[in-house]
């Protein structure tokens, strides 16, 4: 995402397919089969997208929509995150809280995932 925001990557291609919950099988085996087929479909789409055939290369199935993201659309988010993080990182107490949150939050998340799966 940062490459896109600084202009190194001029385009981002996103393909969204909405699936109705009624179309998702409830049985575990059927759901695994359905999900596997969805990933096979995605793989075929990516093969076409990165193909050497100029007729299909760089295109996704369906109708495309261009969206322009200007620098001015990203400024409010930048100002918000800067205003929240700057005071925290400029003080010793803030850096301590930030560091502890990063370390213990990551460890806690890994522990939670290990316990719940």
C-alpha positions in Angstrom: 0.0 0.0 0.0 2.8 2.4 0.7 4.2 1.9 -2.8 0.9 2.9 -4.2 0.6 6.0 -1.9 4.0 7.3 -2.9 3.4 6.7 -6.6 5.8 3.8 -7.2 2.8 1.6 -8.2 0.4 3.6 -10.5 -2.5 1.0 -10.3 -4.1 -1.3 -7.8 -6.3 -4.0 -9.2 -9.0 -5.4 -6.8 -11.6 -8.0 -7.7 -14.5 -8.3 -5.4 -17.0 -11.1 -5.7 -20.0 -10.9 -3.4 -21.2 -14.3 -2.2 -24.6 -14.8 -0.7 -24.5 -16.7 2.6 -27.1 -19.1 1.1 -24.6 -20.1 -1.5 -22.0 -21.3 1.1 -22.5 -24.9 1.9 -23.1 -25.7 5.6 -21.6 -29.2 5.5 -17.8 -29.1 6.3 -16.8 -31.3 3.4 -19.0 -29.4 0.9 -17.7 -26.1 2.3 -14.1 -27.3 1.8 -14.8 -28.3 -1.8 -16.6 -25.0 -2.5 -13.7 -23.0 -1.0 -11.2 -25.0 -3.0 -13.1 -24.3 -6.2 -13.2 -20.6 -5.3 -9.4 -20.6 -4.9 -9.0 -22.5 -8.2 -11.1 -19.8 -9.9 -8.9 -17.1 -8.3 -5.7 -18.9 -9.5 -7.0 -19.0 -13.1 -7.9 -15.3 -12.9 -4.4 -14.5 -11.7 -2.8 -16.7 -14.4 -4.7 -14.6 -17.0 -3.8 -11.4 -15.3 -0.1 -12.1 -15.3 -0.2 -13.9 -18.7 2.2 -13.1 -21.6 -0.9 -12.8 -23.8 -1.4 -9.1 -24.3 -5.2 -9.6 -24.9 -5.8 -10.7 -21.3 -2.7 -9.4 -19.4 -3.5 -6.8 -16.7 -7.2 -7.3 -16.8 -9.6 -8.9 -14.4 -13.0 -10.4 -15.2 -16.0 -8.2 -15.0 -16.6 -4.5 -15.4 -13.8 -2.3 -14.1 -14.2 1.0 -12.2 -11.5 3.6 -11.9 -11.1 5.3 -8.6 -8.8 8.3 -8.2 -7.0 8.6 -4.8 -5.4 12.0 -4.5 -3.0 13.1 -1.9 -5.7 15.3 -0.3 -7.8 12.3 0.4 -5.0 10.8 2.5 -4.1 13.9 4.5 -6.9 13.6 7.1 -5.8 10.0 8.0 -2.1 11.2 8.2 -3.0 14.1 10.5 -5.1 11.8 12.7 -2.4 9.1 13.1 0.3 11.7 13.5 -1.6 13.5 16.2 -2.2 10.3 18.1 1.3 8.8 17.7 3.5 11.8 17.9 2.8 12.7 21.6 3.1 9.1 22.5 6.4 8.6 20.8 7.9 11.9 22.0 7.6 11.1 25.7 9.4 8.4 27.7 6.1 7.1 29.2 4.5 7.1 25.8 7.3 5.1 24.2 7.1 2.6 27.1 3.4 2.2 26.6 3.8 1.8 22.9 6.6 -0.8 23.2 4.7 -2.8 25.9 1.5 -2.7 23.8 3.3 -3.9 20.7 5.2 -6.8 22.5 2.5 -8.0 24.8 -0.3 -7.4 22.3 1.5 -9.6 19.8 2.3 -12.3 22.3 -1.2 -12.1 23.6 -2.7 -12.4 20.1 -0.5 -15.5 19.4 -1.5 -17.1 22.7 -5.1 -16.4 22.0 -4.9 -17.9 18.5 -3.1 -21.0 20.0 -5.8 -21.5 22.6 -8.8 -21.0 20.4 -7.7 -23.1 17.5 
